[in-house]
Amino acid sequence: MTEPAELSFFARLWLAWLCFFRVLFDGRFAARVQEARAVRALPATPPPQAPAQEHAAEKRTVDSATAALQLLSLLQREGRLVDFLQQDIATFPDADVGVAARVVHEGCRRALREHASIEPVRGENEGARVKLDAGFDADAVKLVGDVKGEPPWSGTLRHRGWRATRLELPRLVGEHDAHVLAPAEVEL
């Protein structure tokens, strides 16, 4: 079994956002996610790399992990996203969940707009007919449904997609631990 390719930070962020709402509102999907989280087997060890490659790969991993943690920290600070996701909301009434989701949405949206610019991948409205010629950007457009034959393909745009055009995260100062998304608060 081959290991799947690694997703970019923004692809993972978008997937996490979509999965969050699907898990929240689809109990069967949530159960499948819970099952998938169970450890089944350890991943294969990656092949040894040359020292220069190893250092560059390690730096990219640290940089992207730090950036992801910074963004998560911003979403926590502005929208209390981590608090919301860590809370077991299954027993709360839908109205309470809706109120909480509205507050989280407002804060997270504000943080995202302040630190990133995001635009649609496709300019057409969802539901529009589109034509994809040979050589289309497969990173930016995913074919779904009954995919057969060779391009050009015609289909219905189900989701416009999103592309980050800017990401400006605060500069870390000194030995700041990016893993601390929100410090514990102790009132004296």
C-alpha positions in Angstrom: 0.0 0.0 0.0 1.5 3.3 -1.0 1.4 6.3 1.2 -0.8 9.2 0.0 0.9 12.4 -1.1 1.2 15.1 1.5 -1.4 17.9 1.3 -0.4 21.6 1.4 -1.2 23.6 4.5 -4.1 25.4 2.9 -5.6 22.1 1.5 -5.4 20.7 5.0 -6.9 23.9 6.5 -9.8 23.7 4.0 -10.3 20.0 4.6 -10.3 20.5 8.4 -12.9 23.3 8.0 -15.2 21.1 5.8 -14.7 18.0 8.1 -15.6 20.1 11.2 -19.0 21.0 9.9 -19.6 17.5 8.5 -18.7 15.9 11.8 -20.8 18.4 13.6 -24.0 17.8 11.6 -23.6 14.2 10.3 -23.4 11.5 13.0 -22.5 8.7 10.7 -19.6 10.6 9.2 -18.4 11.5 12.7 -18.5 7.8 13.6 -16.4 6.9 10.5 -13.9 9.7 11.4 -13.6 8.4 14.9 -13.0 4.9 13.6 -10.3 6.2 11.1 -8.5 7.9 14.0 -7.8 4.5 15.6 -4.2 3.5 15.1 -4.1 0.5 12.7 -0.4 0.3 11.7 2.7 2.4 12.0 3.6 4.2 8.7 6.6 2.9 6.8 9.9 4.6 7.6 10.9 7.1 4.9 14.0 6.4 2.9 17.2 7.9 4.2 18.0 11.4 2.7 21.2 13.2 2.1 22.1 15.5 5.0 21.4 18.7 3.0 18.0 17.4 1.9 17.2 16.2 5.4 17.9 19.7 6.8 15.8 21.4 4.1 12.9 19.0 4.6 13.1 19.4 8.4 13.1 23.3 8.1 10.1 23.2 5.8 8.2 20.9 8.2 9.1 23.1 11.1 8.2 26.3 9.2 4.8 24.9 7.9 4.0 23.4 11.4 4.8 26.7 13.0 2.7 28.6 10.5 -0.2 26.2 11.0 0.1 26.6 14.8 0.2 30.4 14.5 -2.9 30.4 12.3 -4.7 28.1 14.7 -3.6 30.3 17.6 -5.1 33.4 15.8 -8.4 31.5 15.2 -8.5 30.6 18.9 -7.7 34.1 20.1 -10.2 35.8 17.8 -13.0 33.2 17.5 -12.3 30.6 20.3 -12.2 28.0 17.6 -10.1 25.5 19.6 -12.5 25.9 22.6 -15.4 25.2 20.3 -13.9 22.2 18.7 -12.7 20.7 22.0 -16.2 21.0 23.5 -18.5 18.0 23.3 -21.6 19.7 21.9 -23.7 16.6 21.3 -25.8 17.2 24.3 -26.4 20.9 23.7 -29.7 22.1 22.0 -29.3 23.1 18.4 -30.1 26.7 19.2 -27.2 26.9 21.6 -24.9 25.3 19.0 -26.1 27.8 16.5 -25.4 30.8 18.7 -21.9 29.5 19.5 -21.2 28.8 15.9 -22.2 32.3 15.0 -19.8 33.8 17.5 -16.9 31.4 16.5 -17.6 32.2 12.8 -17.5 35.9 13.3 -14.2 35.9 15.2 -12.5 33.3 12.9 -13.7 35.2 9.8 -12.2 38.5 11.2 -8.9 36.8 12.0 -8.7 35.1 8.6 -9.5 38.3 6.7 -6.9 40.2 8.7 -4.1 37.8 8.1 -4.9 36.2 4.7 -6.5 37.0 1.3 -8.6 34.2 -0.1 -10.2 34.2 -3.5 -12.2 31.7 -5.5 -10.3 29.3 -7.8 -13.0 29.6 -10.5 -14.9 32.8 -11.3 -18.1 31.2 -12.4 -21.1 30.8 -10.1 -21.7 27.4 -8.6 -24.1 25.5 -10.8 -22.7 27.0 -14.0 -21.5 24.7 -16.9 -17.8 24.7 -17.4 -15.4 23.2 -19.9 -12.0 21.9 -18.9 -9.4 21.5 -21.7 -6.4 19.3 -21.6 -3.7 20.6 -19.3 -6.1 22.2 -16.8 -4.5 22.7 -13.3 -5.4 19.5 -11.5 -4.2 21.0 -8.2 -6.8 23.7 -8.6 -9.7 21.7 -10.0 -10.8 18.3 -8.8 -12.9 16.1 -11.1 -15.8 14.3 -9.4 -18.5 12.1 -10.6 -18.3 9.8 -13.6 -14.8 10.7 -14.9 -14.2 8.8 -18.2 -12.3 9.4 -21.4 -10.0 12.3 -22.3 -10.4 16.1 -22.1 -12.0 18.4 -22.9 -14.6 17.7 -20.3 -17.8 19.6 -19.7 -19.5 19.6 -16.3 -21.3 21.5 -13.6 -19.3 23.6 -11.1 -20.2 22.2 -7.7 -17.7 24.3 -5.7 -15.7 27.3 -6.8 -12.7 26.3 -4.7 -10.5 28.7 -2.7 -7.0 29.9 -3.2 -4.9 31.8 -0.7 -3.2 34.8 -2.4 -1.7 36.3 0.8 -0.8 35.0 4.3 0.8 37.4 6.8 1.3 35.8 10.2 2.8 37.7 13.1 6.6 37.4 13.5 7.4 35.1 16.4 9.4 36.8 19.1 12.3 35.1 20.9 11.7 31.6 22.1 7.9 31.7 21.8 6.5 28.2 21.8 4.1 28.1 18.8 2.6 24.9 20.3 0.9 26.9 23.0 -2.2 27.9 21.1 -3.7 29.8 24.1 -2.0 30.1 27.5 -3.9 28.8 30.5 -5.4 31.6 32.5 -5.1 31.8 36.3 -7.1 34.5 38.1 -5.5 35.7 41.3 
